[in-house]
Amino acid sequence: MNPDQYSEIKAWAADYPEGVDYVDFLTRNCTVGHWLAFCRVLWPRFVLERGCVLWDRVYEPAGFDAWYRHLDGDVRRVEATLNRLVVADIIDADETREDDDALEEIAETVGRAWRAALSSAYPDREFEVRVDDTDDGPVVSFVSVGVPGAGTG
């Protein structure tokens, strides 16, 4: 999806001389804080706990311990349960085809960035990063692949 064709950006650009684009839109509408937060979504930090690689945002020791016990220490299942980003939960969007397409584009981009971030942080480990279309909209998730204790499911 070309961001310059998204209706909000297009309408904003119509009020300016020709030649403004999506970067100009961000420049005028985002603070340093917005940029920093967005960078962390695209390039998250991770926690390694009992063989599980977890998005630092979802790691909370007591919660992790409860899930680890509940899922019998199955690394893959624990990771699959915790390492999820429901894009529509963090982005307020309308139920339109345009917004659905935009959320899908955002989710795909986050997925590509997470693959790179995981590869950089754990070069000797393989991950499956998925973007699934669900009833809640696109969901980005990741699990370790081929890790002892990772189970099959």
C-alpha positions as CSV (number, residue, x, y, z in Angstrom):
1,M,0.0,0.0,0.0
2,N,1.4,3.4,-1.0
3,P,1.1,5.6,2.1
4,D,0.6,8.7,-0.1
5,Q,-2.6,7.2,-1.4
6,Y,-4.1,6.5,2.1
7,S,-7.0,9.0,2.5
8,E,-5.8,10.6,5.7
9,I,-2.3,11.4,4.3
10,K,-3.8,12.3,0.9
11,A,-6.2,14.8,2.5
12,W,-3.4,16.3,4.6
13,A,-1.2,16.7,1.6
14,A,-3.9,18.5,-0.3
15,D,-3.5,21.5,2.0
16,Y,0.2,21.9,1.1
17,P,2.1,22.7,-2.0
18,E,2.8,19.9,-4.3
19,G,5.7,17.6,-3.4
20,V,4.8,16.7,0.2
21,D,4.7,13.0,1.0
22,Y,4.3,10.5,3.9
23,V,7.6,11.5,5.4
24,D,6.4,15.1,5.6
25,F,3.2,13.9,7.1
26,L,5.2,12.1,9.9
27,T,7.4,15.2,10.3
28,R,4.4,17.4,10.9
29,N,2.4,14.9,13.1
30,C,4.8,12.9,15.2
31,T,6.9,13.8,18.2
32,V,10.2,12.2,19.1
33,G,8.3,10.1,21.6
34,H,6.1,8.7,18.8
35,W,9.1,7.9,16.7
36,L,10.9,6.2,19.6
37,A,7.8,4.1,20.5
38,F,7.4,3.1,16.9
39,C,11.0,2.1,16.6
40,R,10.6,-0.2,19.6
41,V,7.6,-1.9,18.0
42,L,9.6,-2.5,14.9
43,W,12.8,-3.5,16.6
44,P,11.8,-5.0,20.0
45,R,14.0,-6.2,22.8
46,F,13.8,-9.8,23.9
47,V,14.1,-11.8,27.1
48,L,15.5,-15.3,27.2
49,E,13.8,-17.2,30.1
50,R,14.0,-21.0,30.5
51,G,14.7,-21.5,26.8
52,C,11.9,-19.2,25.7
53,V,12.6,-16.1,23.7
54,L,10.0,-13.5,24.7
55,W,9.1,-10.0,23.5
56,D,10.2,-7.9,26.5
57,R,6.8,-6.1,26.5
58,V,5.0,-9.4,27.3
59,Y,7.5,-10.7,29.8
60,E,6.4,-10.5,33.4
61,P,8.0,-13.1,35.7
62,A,4.9,-14.3,37.6
63,G,2.8,-14.4,34.4
64,F,5.5,-16.2,32.5
65,D,5.9,-18.7,35.3
66,A,2.1,-19.5,35.3
67,W,2.1,-20.0,31.6
68,Y,5.3,-22.1,31.7
69,R,3.7,-24.4,34.3
70,H,0.3,-24.5,32.6
71,L,1.9,-25.5,29.2
72,D,4.2,-28.0,30.8
73,G,7.4,-26.1,29.9
74,D,6.7,-26.5,26.1
75,V,8.8,-23.6,24.8
76,R,7.0,-23.3,21.5
77,R,3.6,-23.2,23.1
78,V,4.7,-20.7,25.7
79,E,6.2,-18.5,23.1
80,A,3.1,-18.8,20.8
81,T,0.8,-17.8,23.7
82,L,2.8,-14.8,24.8
83,N,4.6,-13.4,21.7
84,R,1.6,-11.9,19.9
85,L,0.7,-8.4,18.7
86,V,-2.9,-7.9,17.7
87,V,-2.4,-4.9,15.4
88,A,-6.0,-3.6,15.9
89,D,-5.4,-3.5,19.6
90,I,-2.7,-0.9,19.3
91,I,-4.0,1.1,16.3
92,D,-7.4,2.8,16.3
93,A,-8.9,2.1,12.9
94,D,-12.2,2.1,11.2
95,E,-13.8,-1.0,9.8
96,T,-13.2,0.0,6.1
97,R,-11.4,-1.8,3.3
98,E,-8.8,0.9,3.3
99,D,-8.0,0.6,7.0
100,D,-8.1,-3.2,6.8
101,D,-5.5,-3.0,4.0
102,A,-3.4,-0.5,6.0
103,L,-3.5,-2.7,9.1
104,E,-2.4,-5.7,7.0
105,E,0.5,-3.7,5.5
106,I,1.5,-2.6,9.0
107,A,1.4,-6.1,10.3
108,E,3.5,-7.4,7.4
109,T,6.1,-4.7,8.0
110,V,6.2,-5.5,11.7
111,G,6.6,-9.2,10.9
112,R,9.6,-8.5,8.5
113,A,11.2,-6.2,11.1
114,W,10.7,-8.9,13.9
115,R,12.4,-11.5,11.7
116,A,15.4,-9.3,11.3
117,A,15.5,-8.3,15.0
118,L,15.2,-11.9,16.2
119,S,17.9,-13.0,13.7
120,S,20.2,-10.2,15.0
121,A,19.6,-10.9,18.6
122,Y,19.8,-14.7,18.3
123,P,21.8,-15.5,15.2
124,D,22.2,-19.2,16.2
125,R,18.5,-19.7,16.7
126,E,15.7,-20.1,14.1
127,F,12.3,-18.5,14.4
128,E,9.0,-18.7,12.7
129,V,7.4,-15.2,12.5
130,R,3.8,-15.2,11.3
131,V,1.2,-12.7,10.3
132,D,-2.2,-14.3,10.6
133,D,-5.5,-12.9,9.5
134,T,-7.9,-13.4,12.4
135,D,-11.3,-12.3,13.5
136,D,-9.5,-9.6,15.4
137,G,-7.5,-8.5,12.4
138,P,-3.9,-9.2,11.6
139,V,-1.8,-10.7,14.4
140,V,2.0,-10.8,14.4
141,S,3.6,-13.6,16.4
142,F,6.8,-15.6,16.7
143,V,8.1,-18.9,18.1
144,S,11.4,-20.7,18.2
145,V,12.0,-23.5,15.8
146,G,14.1,-26.6,16.4
147,V,14.8,-25.8,20.1
148,P,15.1,-28.7,22.5
149,G,12.0,-28.7,24.7
150,A,10.1,-26.7,22.1
151,G,7.6,-29.5,21.5
152,T,5.9,-29.9,18.1
153,G,2.8,-27.8,18.4
